[in-house]
Structures are given as C-alpha cells and as structure tokens.
C-alpha cells in the first residue's frame, strides 16, 4: 500500500521536495482518490438465507452475544488510491497455507497444517487424530458443540458417519 508519506519520502530521495497536499492534488488531477477497501464475501442467495436463519436461531437460543468478536485480521480500515469505478482484482493470490484448528472459551486446541489438497478422507483423519484430543486438552469433557460450515469435505459421507458415531451432529447453514 502506497501512502502519501511514502510518496513524499520517494520524492525526497529523487531530490524533489513535495508537500503531501501537492502530491494529493496531483493524484486527484490524475483521477485517483483515496478509497476504503470494500470487503464483501461471495455468497449465493441460498447461503445468505441459510446464514440469516442460523443467526436468528442462535440469537433465539442464546443468552449471550458475540459482539465485537474478531478472530483474525485488523479492525482498522485500509485506504487505497484508485480511479472511481475501478474494481480491484487479484491476479495470482499470494500463496496460501491451509490449516485446521479449533478453539473454545477456555483456549485454543490443536493446529494442524494440511499438505496438498484436502478431501473427506483426509478431513476425517484430522478429526480422528485431533478433535477429541483437543477437547481433552481444553478440558471440555464430552459436552461441547463442534461447529463447521457446509464445505463438501465437512458434509462428505465418511465425515458425517464419523461425526454421528462420535456424538450429536447439529445442522449448519
């Protein structure tokens, strides 16, 4: 991300002194304006409806809220320079690492790095080797709610069979 301060520093390195207001005016003349990055999940109408119903059930059946809960990332807005109407795109991503983990009010459980692509069989193996051990490490006992989304790995027959054999399965949107 390029800020006005960085642009000002670059101009000083090139032997030119420029004020931030001058740089900002030049950017505006070029059609670039400061914008806040918009983050929006790619959800289908079915996902939106299912999430809304799930949230309503959660609020109805819960004595506590999850206000202000943010597990990852920053709560701050990020600012960028772009022309109006320009849609940001990601060409090649930037690399990724896939992890499986769990957490509860008492702390975090195991974290497992997933090599290559994951399928239902690999996911079931991860659950088998880590989920129950994490509940023991967290001293949760046998009464806990294991929540996941409707990723195909999570709804595979082998996974659902394992979950039914291990305990109660709740529906998720």
Secondary structure, 3 states (H helix, E strand, C coil): CCCHHHHHHHHHHCCCCCCHHHHHHHHHHCCEEEEECCCCCCCCHHHHHHHHHHHHHHHHCCCCCCCCCCCCCCCCCCEEEEECCCCCCCCCCCCCCEEEEEEECCEEEEEEEECCCCCHHHHHHHHHHHHHHHHHHCCCCCCCCCCCCCCCCCCCHHHHHHHHHHCCCCCCC
